[in-house]
């Protein structure tokens, strides 16, 4: 029975919940920690890196010593389940852990997570995010020792109360009571959300850089806003309107029709999403660049690990708001409709306007949305040349190209398929998620492997 199981997992190979080790060492503990921080998993000890059944030599105390070492080197303490497997006269040890309810788990001061068939060292911000998600809170909900009640404007709070009442919800509360009922002010302290929403003076935390570009290096106009995030919505939209075209269509009626270069409702939706989902812990600024034929909206903070760009486009995801308190407050003021609907609304509005589809991408530690104009759309507009080639076709071709040349580059693949580089990046991301391929080594000297 054990022999059949071992041959089955060898055929299956390492993956998101399984790893092989030839002997017990600190790497085993790091792998168990990574499993505990994701979906759980098992380490089989006694299988070589070349996936040969070599077995391990143990005595009566060996396994117990391993378990004790795991307990002593993990925080919070994890205790793996242990199974002793026998095959062909050899002994194998299976150490298994479940997903830990309180994350993240650390070993010797380091935090790891499992991504496909490898482990990754977590960055500080990832550690914080994992901890917050464990307790179902977000950074904007946390109380701040940096910001005081004098740092916010009660006039701005009152304006929000007025908007709140206009939305159909009614309150007669004074500003401070209103803040308390909305969890923006608790235990005599401001939440981070309260400061972002109502800060009195300009703040670098909310900086949004605005630019009108003739090309990538020629700037025709610039502006910057450091105001509260409610004020910034209209400021950003105002800058965009200042620098896009407006066509007057003569209809013969008493009033002529005006048509903007882009649907303003879609622009507003993008700006709202940019502001409410921004990672305000990042030192990077939000950036809006207006070109003749496109607008780029860059925001610090990538998509959550659970959501890919393909998930966004297919609408097969559940909203995971980075700033839950801010999103909830914007929803109360009816500035946004509901969680998770923004991207699909943008796509549909732009499609109905007769413009090229917008682009969405994780880039440089952030997320960027690019919308294109129907006029003067130059070759840098991201559109596939071979429209008749489906995603499944591309994946099949990419697999063949990798089989022929494991060191093939993204640019070489894009050139072969006559599609843009971003399309190939999305395809590669999908193939890795589906465990079709994996990357071995770094960007320069690495190669792809078909799984």
C-alpha positions in Angstrom: 0.0 0.0 0.0 2.8 2.4 0.9 4.7 1.5 -2.3 1.7 2.3 -4.4 1.2 5.6 -2.6 4.9 6.6 -3.0 4.8 5.8 -6.7 1.6 7.8 -7.2 3.0 10.9 -5.6 6.3 10.6 -7.5 4.2 10.6 -10.7 2.2 13.5 -9.4 5.4 15.5 -8.5 5.9 18.4 -6.1 3.2 21.0 -6.0 1.3 23.5 -3.9 0.8 21.0 -1.0 3.6 18.5 -1.5 7.4 18.5 -1.3 10.2 15.9 -1.3 13.3 16.0 0.9 16.2 13.5 1.1 16.8 14.3 4.8 15.5 16.3 7.7 17.0 19.8 8.0 16.0 23.4 8.5 14.6 23.5 4.9 12.0 21.0 6.0 10.9 23.3 8.8 10.7 26.3 6.4 8.6 24.2 4.1 6.2 23.2 6.8 5.9 26.9 7.9 5.1 27.8 4.3 2.4 25.2 4.2 1.0 26.4 7.5 0.8 29.9 6.1 -1.1 28.8 2.9 -3.2 25.7 2.4 -1.4 23.1 4.5 0.7 20.3 3.0 3.1 17.4 3.5 6.9 16.9 3.3 8.0 13.3 2.4 11.5 12.7 3.8 13.5 10.0 2.0 13.1 11.1 -1.6 16.1 12.6 -3.4 16.0 15.9 -5.5 15.9 13.6 -8.6 12.8 12.0 -7.1 14.5 8.6 -6.3 13.3 6.6 -3.4 16.4 6.5 -1.2 14.8 6.2 2.3 16.1 7.5 5.6 18.0 5.8 8.5 16.2 6.5 11.8 16.1 5.1 15.3 13.3 5.1 17.9 14.1 8.7 18.9 14.8 10.3 15.5 11.3 11.2 14.6 10.4 12.5 18.1 13.6 14.7 18.0 12.5 16.1 14.6 9.1 17.0 16.0 10.6 18.6 19.0 12.9 20.6 16.8 10.0 21.8 14.7 8.1 22.9 17.9 11.2 24.7 19.2 11.8 26.6 15.9 8.3 27.7 15.0 6.2 30.6 16.4 3.3 30.0 16.9 4.3 26.4 17.6 3.3 23.9 14.9 3.2 20.2 15.6 3.1 18.1 12.4 1.3 14.8 12.0 3.8 12.0 11.4 3.4 8.9 9.2 6.1 6.3 8.8 5.9 4.7 5.3 7.7 1.5 4.2 8.5 0.5 0.7 11.1 -1.9 -0.8 12.8 -2.3 2.6 13.2 1.4 3.0 11.7 3.9 5.4 10.1 7.2 4.6 8.7 9.9 6.9 5.7 12.0 6.0 5.3 15.3 8.0 2.0 17.0 7.5 0.5 20.3 8.7 -2.8 22.0 8.2 -3.3 25.6 7.4 -2.7 27.4 10.6 -5.7 29.5 11.9 -3.6 32.4 13.2 -1.1 33.6 10.7 1.7 34.1 9.9 3.8 31.3 11.4 7.5 32.0 11.6 10.7 30.0 11.9 13.8 31.6 13.4 12.3 35.0 12.7 11.5 34.4 9.1 8.1 34.0 7.4 7.4 31.9 4.3 4.5 31.1 2.0 3.9 28.4 -0.6 3.6 29.4 -4.2 3.0 26.6 -6.6 5.9 24.2 -5.9 8.3 26.5 -4.2 8.5 28.5 -1.0 9.0 32.3 -0.9 10.3 34.5 1.9 7.6 37.0 2.9 8.3 40.7 2.8 7.4 42.8 5.8 4.2 44.2 4.1 3.1 40.7 3.2 3.6 39.6 6.9 1.5 42.5 8.0 -1.2 41.8 5.4 -1.4 38.1 6.4 -1.7 39.1 10.1 -4.5 41.6 9.4 -6.4 39.1 7.2 -6.3 36.6 10.0 -8.2 38.9 12.2 -10.4 40.1 9.4 -9.3 43.7 9.7 -7.5 46.1 7.3 -4.9 48.8 7.8 -7.3 51.6 7.5 -9.4 50.2 10.4 -6.4 50.4 12.8 -6.2 53.2 15.3 -3.3 55.6 14.9 -1.0 57.1 17.4 0.4 59.4 14.8 -2.8 61.4 14.0 -4.8 63.4 16.5 -8.3 64.7 16.4 -7.0 68.2 15.7 -5.5 66.9 12.4 -8.9 66.5 10.8 -11.5 69.0 9.7 -14.9 68.8 11.2 -16.2 71.0 8.4 -15.3 68.2 6.0 -17.0 65.6 8.3 -20.1 67.8 8.2 -20.1 67.8 4.4 -19.9 64.0 4.5 -22.9 64.0 6.8 -24.8 66.2 4.4 -23.9 63.7 1.5 -24.9 60.8 3.8 -28.4 62.4 4.3 -28.8 63.1 0.6 -28.1 59.5 -0.2 -31.3 58.4 1.5 -29.7 57.5 4.9 -30.5 59.8 7.7 -28.6 60.9 10.8 -28.8 63.9 13.1 -25.5 63.1 14.8 -22.9 65.7 15.4 -19.5 65.1 13.6 -17.8 63.3 16.4 -20.7 61.0 17.2 -21.0 60.3 13.4 -17.3 59.4 13.3 -17.7 57.1 16.3 -20.7 55.3 14.9 -18.8 54.7 11.6 -15.8 53.2 13.6 -13.6 56.0 12.4 -13.0 57.3 15.9 -12.7 54.7 18.7 -11.3 54.8 22.2 -10.3 58.4 21.9 -8.2 57.7 18.8 -8.6 58.3 15.0 -8.5 55.4 12.7 -6.2 55.6 9.7 -9.3 55.8 7.5 -10.5 58.9 9.4 -7.3 60.7 8.7 -7.3 59.9 5.0 -10.9 60.9 4.6 -10.8 64.2 6.6 -7.3 65.5 7.1 -7.1 69.2 7.5 -3.8 70.0 5.9 -2.1 68.6 2.7 -0.4 65.3 3.4 2.3 63.4 1.5 0.5 60.1 2.4 -2.3 60.9 -0.1 -0.1 62.4 -2.9 -1.3 61.8 -6.4 0.9 63.0 -9.2 -0.9 64.3 -12.3 0.7 64.9 -15.7 -0.2 65.7 -19.3 2.4 64.1 -21.6 3.1 64.7 -25.3 5.2 61.5 -25.2 7.0 59.5 -22.6 9.6 62.2 -21.9 7.9 65.4 -22.9 5.6 66.9 -20.2 3.2 69.6 -21.2 1.5 70.2 -17.8 1.8 68.9 -14.3 -0.2 69.1 -11.0 -0.2 67.4 -7.7 -2.9 66.8 -5.0 -2.2 66.0 -1.3 -5.8 66.6 -0.1 -8.1 64.2 1.6 -9.2 61.3 -0.5 -12.8 62.6 -0.8 -11.6 65.9 -2.3 -9.2 64.1 -4.5 -11.9 62.4 -6.6 -13.1 65.6 -8.2 -9.5 67.0 -8.4 -8.2 64.1 -10.4 -11.3 64.0 -12.7 -11.0 67.7 -13.2 -7.4 67.4 -14.3 -8.3 64.6 -16.8 -11.2 66.7 -18.2 -8.9 69.6 -18.6 -6.6 67.6 -20.9 -8.9 65.4 -23.0 -10.9 66.4 -26.1 -14.5 67.3 -26.1 -16.5 67.2 -29.3 -19.6 69.3 -29.9 -22.1 67.4 -32.0 -24.6 69.6 -33.8 -28.0 67.9 -33.7 -30.3 70.6 -34.9 -32.0 70.7 -31.5 -32.0 73.6 -29.2 -29.0 72.1 -27.4 -26.1 70.5 -29.1 -24.6 67.2 -27.8 -21.1 67.1 -26.2 -19.0 63.9 -26.5 -15.8 63.6 -24.4 -12.8 61.7 -25.7 -13.5 59.0 -23.0 -16.7 58.2 -21.1 -16.5 60.3 -18.0 -18.5 57.7 -16.0 -15.8 55.1 -16.7 -13.0 57.6 -15.8 -14.8 58.4 -12.5 -15.1 54.7 -11.7 -11.4 54.2 -12.3 -10.4 57.1 -10.2 -12.7 55.9 -7.3 -11.2 52.5 -7.5 -7.7 53.9 -7.5 -8.3 56.0 -4.4 -10.2 53.5 -2.3 -8.0 50.5 -3.1 -4.6 52.2 -2.9 -2.0 50.8 -0.5 -1.4 53.9 1.7 1.4 52.2 3.5 3.6 52.4 0.4 6.0 55.2 -0.1 5.1 55.3 -3.8 2.6 57.9 -5.1 -0.5 57.3 -7.3 0.2 58.7 -10.8 -2.1 59.7 -13.6 -0.6 60.3 -17.0 -2.7 61.8 -19.8 -1.4 61.3 -23.4 -2.9 62.2 -26.7 -4.3 58.7 -27.3 -4.4 57.1 -23.8 -4.5 57.7 -20.0 -2.6 55.6 -17.5 -3.7 55.3 -13.9 -1.1 53.8 -11.6 -1.7 52.9 -8.0 0.6 51.5 -5.3 -0.5 48.0 -4.3 -0.8 45.0 -6.5 -3.8 42.7 -6.8 -4.3 40.3 -3.8 -2.5 36.9 -4.3 -5.9 35.3 -4.7 -6.9 37.4 -7.7 -5.2 37.5 -11.1 -5.8 39.8 -14.0 -7.5 37.0 -15.9 -9.9 36.7 -12.9 -10.7 40.4 -13.2 -11.5 40.1 -16.9 -13.5 37.0 -16.5 -15.3 38.4 -13.4 -14.5 35.1 -11.6 -13.4 36.6 -8.3 -14.7 37.8 -5.0 -13.8 41.4 -3.9 -11.1 41.6 -1.3 -11.0 45.3 -0.4 -7.6 46.5 0.9 -9.3 49.3 2.8 -12.5 47.9 4.2 -13.5 50.9 6.2 -12.9 53.4 3.4 -14.8 51.2 0.9 -17.7 50.9 3.3 -17.8 54.7 3.8 -17.7 55.5 0.1 -20.5 53.0 -0.4 -22.6 54.8 2.3 -22.1 58.1 0.5 -23.2 56.3 -2.8 -19.9 57.2 -4.4 -19.5 53.5 -5.3 -22.2 51.0 -5.9 -21.1 47.7 -4.5 -18.0 45.6 -3.8 -16.3 44.1 -6.9 -18.4 45.7 -9.6 -16.1 48.5 -10.7 -13.9 46.7 -13.2 -16.8 45.2 -15.1 -18.6 48.6 -15.2 -15.4 50.2 -16.6 -15.1 47.5 -19.3 -18.7 47.7 -20.3 -18.8 51.6 -20.4 -15.7 51.8 -22.5 -17.0 49.0 -24.8 -20.3 50.8 -25.3 -18.4 54.0 -26.1 -16.7 52.2 -29.0 -13.2 52.4 -27.6 -10.5 49.7 -27.4 -10.7 47.5 -24.3 -8.8 48.9 -21.3 -5.7 47.1 -19.9 -5.2 46.0 -16.4 -1.8 44.9 -15.1 0.3 44.4 -12.0 3.4 46.5 -12.5 6.3 47.9 -10.3 4.7 46.9 -7.0 1.4 48.5 -8.1 -1.7 48.2 -10.3 -2.2 50.1 -13.6 -5.2 50.7 -15.7 -4.8 52.1 -19.2 -7.6 53.4 -21.3 -7.2 54.1 -25.0 -8.8 56.7 -27.3 -10.4 55.7 -30.6 -8.6 58.5 -32.4 -4.8 58.5 -33.2 -4.4 55.0 -31.6 -0.7 54.3 -32.4 1.0 51.0 -32.5 1.8 51.1 -28.8 -1.9 50.5 -28.1 -2.1 46.9 -26.7 -4.1 45.0 -29.2 -3.4 41.5 -30.6 -2.4 41.4 -34.2 -3.6 37.8 -34.6 -7.2 38.2 -33.3 -8.2 34.7 -34.4 -5.7 33.1 -32.0 -7.5 32.2 -28.8 -6.0 32.0 -25.3 -6.0 28.2 -25.4 -4.2 28.4 -28.8 -1.5 30.7 -27.4 -1.0 28.4 -24.4 -0.5 25.4 -26.6 2.0 27.3 -28.8 3.8 28.7 -25.7 4.2 25.1 -24.4 5.7 24.0 -27.7 8.1 27.0 -27.8 9.3 26.2 -24.2 9.8 22.5 -25.1 11.9 23.6 -28.0 13.8 26.3 -26.1 13.4 26.4 -22.3 15.3 29.7 -22.2 13.0 31.5 -24.6 12.2 35.1 -23.5 8.8 36.8 -23.1 9.7 39.2 -26.0 10.7 36.3 -28.3 7.4 34.6 -27.5 5.4 37.8 -28.1 7.2 38.3 -31.4 6.5 34.7 -32.5 2.8 35.0 -31.7 2.5 38.6 -33.0 0.9 39.8 -29.7 1.9 42.3 -27.2 4.2 41.5 -24.3 1.5 42.0 -21.6 -0.6 39.3 -23.2 2.2 36.8 -22.9 2.9 37.8 -19.3 -0.8 37.2 -18.5 -0.6 33.8 -20.3 2.5 32.8 -18.4 0.9 33.8 -15.1 -2.1 31.7 -15.9 0.1 28.7 -16.9 2.1 28.9 -13.7 -1.1 29.1 -11.6 -2.5 26.0 -13.4 0.9 24.2 -12.8 1.5 23.8 -16.5 5.0 25.3 -16.3 7.4 26.6 -13.7 10.4 28.9 -13.7 13.8 27.5 -12.6 16.5 30.1 -11.8 16.5 33.9 -12.2 15.4 36.2 -14.9 18.7 36.3 -16.8 20.1 32.7 -16.5 16.9 30.8 -15.7 14.7 28.6 -17.8 11.2 27.3 -18.1 10.2 23.8 -17.4 7.0 22.0 -18.6 5.3 20.2 -15.7 
